[in-house]
Amino acid sequence: MSMPPESKALANEVAALIRRQPRSWAQVSWVLDQVERTGYWEGRAQSFSEWLTSTAPKIGMKESSLWRYLSAGRYYQKLRKALQGGNVPCPPLEKLPETISPESLEILAKIERVAPKKLFEDVGERVLGGSVTRHQLREIWQTYRPVLEGRTARGRGMAAPRINPADERQREMQKEATALTTLTSAGPEWTGIKDAQFYRTIGDVTVPKAGPEKHGFDMLALVRETEDSPVMMMGVQIKTMTKVVFIDSLAWYCDRLWLMLVAKTKIRDVAYVPEFVGILRADAGKLKVERPATDAYPGLGAKTGEVAKELLVRVLRS
């Protein structure tokens, strides 16, 4: 009895893998997906998992890599359905270019579980369009990760944790993360330096003995106008409805201090915010400077060397 054309084509693809003919990770993922969906493994193993375990050494790959490819490929197919109709090409899985890696899709899947829908869709389109780096994706994920408060998926097949819309604390943390993402996605213009020779943002920077309420910056920006200019440290704290504004002692650890407001958040008493503190607002993915930061405070920058040491330790640990 002859095999149906579809089954024969799949058998040929499996044989090509065993012969170790060049295939992209996405093509390998597509084959694995078809093997399980069509029941190709039946009669060859007791389960799909057993078939994959026995097939991995035949094609010269680790079993863990095959599971990873399969998971990333299936996520891409869900993403493709969600983003089809937009301006970004969404090719079938087996034709996905190598520039889109399984690692990037894994990070994107994590971002989806915790970020607002609009932001996730924007990031997803950038991933498929090739306009976002893996490093940038990791930074976005690290910004949103605290919203889940340490919860992680426990093993294959277990439901991955998601933000709980009914949890007010998680909603506030999501707002803060979205504001930080807006800030890190912006250029250096908000610092007052338009054409910066160097500009880099770093999230969650700890400083020593900054006071009882806050021990660091939600974000620190390093910016330099020219090669001959000094590096400026711009410290940023976020204010939401439930968060302490800032403490003056943070000014010692940066060259300029900024307060960021989220969406429609208001400061009940503007006079409470010292005039040297700049005010930013992040709303609907846009960043606005409501008041520039100044150097009109004698303590500014007095202890930036301590922050530099903390950043050096972070780099050496990574």
HUVENHU-V158417 format. One record per backbone hydrogen bond with DSSP energy under -0.5 kcal/mol. CO is the residue of the C=O (numbers start at 1). NH is the residue of the N-H. If there is no record, write none. Layout:
# HUVENHU-V158417
CO & NH
CO & NH
This chain:
# HUVENHU-V158417
4 & 8
5 & 9
6 & 10
7 & 11
8 & 12
9 & 13
10 & 14
11 & 15
12 & 16
13 & 17
14 & 18
15 & 19
16 & 21
17 & 20
24 & 28
25 & 29
26 & 30
27 & 31
28 & 32
29 & 33
30 & 34
31 & 35
32 & 36
33 & 37
34 & 38
35 & 39
35 & 40
35 & 41
39 & 42
41 & 44
41 & 45
45 & 43
47 & 51
48 & 52
49 & 53
50 & 54
51 & 55
52 & 56
53 & 57
55 & 59
56 & 59
56 & 61
57 & 60
62 & 66
63 & 67
64 & 68
65 & 69
66 & 70
67 & 71
68 & 72
69 & 73
70 & 74
71 & 75
72 & 76
73 & 77
74 & 78
75 & 79
76 & 80
77 & 81
78 & 82
79 & 83
80 & 84
83 & 86
92 & 95
93 & 96
97 & 100
99 & 101
101 & 105
102 & 106
103 & 107
104 & 108
105 & 109
106 & 110
107 & 111
108 & 112
109 & 113
111 & 114
111 & 115
113 & 163
116 & 120
117 & 121
118 & 122
119 & 123
120 & 124
121 & 125
122 & 126
123 & 127
124 & 128
125 & 129
126 & 130
126 & 131
126 & 132
127 & 130
133 & 137
134 & 138
135 & 139
136 & 140
137 & 141
138 & 142
139 & 143
140 & 144
141 & 145
142 & 146
144 & 147
145 & 148
146 & 149
148 & 151
153 & 155
155 & 158
163 & 165
164 & 167
166 & 168
167 & 171
168 & 172
169 & 173
170 & 174
171 & 175
172 & 176
173 & 177
174 & 178
175 & 179
176 & 180
177 & 181
178 & 182
179 & 183
180 & 184
181 & 185
182 & 186
183 & 186
187 & 190
188 & 191
188 & 193
189 & 192
192 & 194
194 & 196
198 & 224
200 & 222
202 & 220
204 & 206
205 & 217
207 & 210
215 & 207
217 & 205
218 & 204
219 & 236
220 & 202
221 & 223
221 & 234
222 & 200
223 & 232
224 & 197
224 & 198
226 & 229
232 & 223
232 & 234
233 & 235
233 & 255
233 & 256
234 & 221
235 & 258
236 & 218
236 & 219
237 & 260
238 & 240
239 & 262
240 & 243
247 & 250
248 & 251
249 & 252
250 & 253
251 & 254
251 & 301
252 & 303
254 & 301
256 & 235
257 & 278
258 & 237
259 & 261
259 & 280
260 & 239
261 & 263
261 & 282
262 & 265
266 & 268
269 & 272
270 & 273
272 & 274
274 & 277
276 & 294
278 & 259
279 & 290
279 & 291
280 & 261
281 & 283
281 & 288
282 & 263
283 & 286
286 & 283
288 & 281
288 & 290
291 & 279
295 & 297
297 & 300
299 & 302
301 & 304
303 & 306
303 & 307
304 & 308
305 & 309
306 & 310
307 & 311
308 & 312
309 & 313
310 & 314
311 & 315
312 & 316
313 & 317
314 & 318
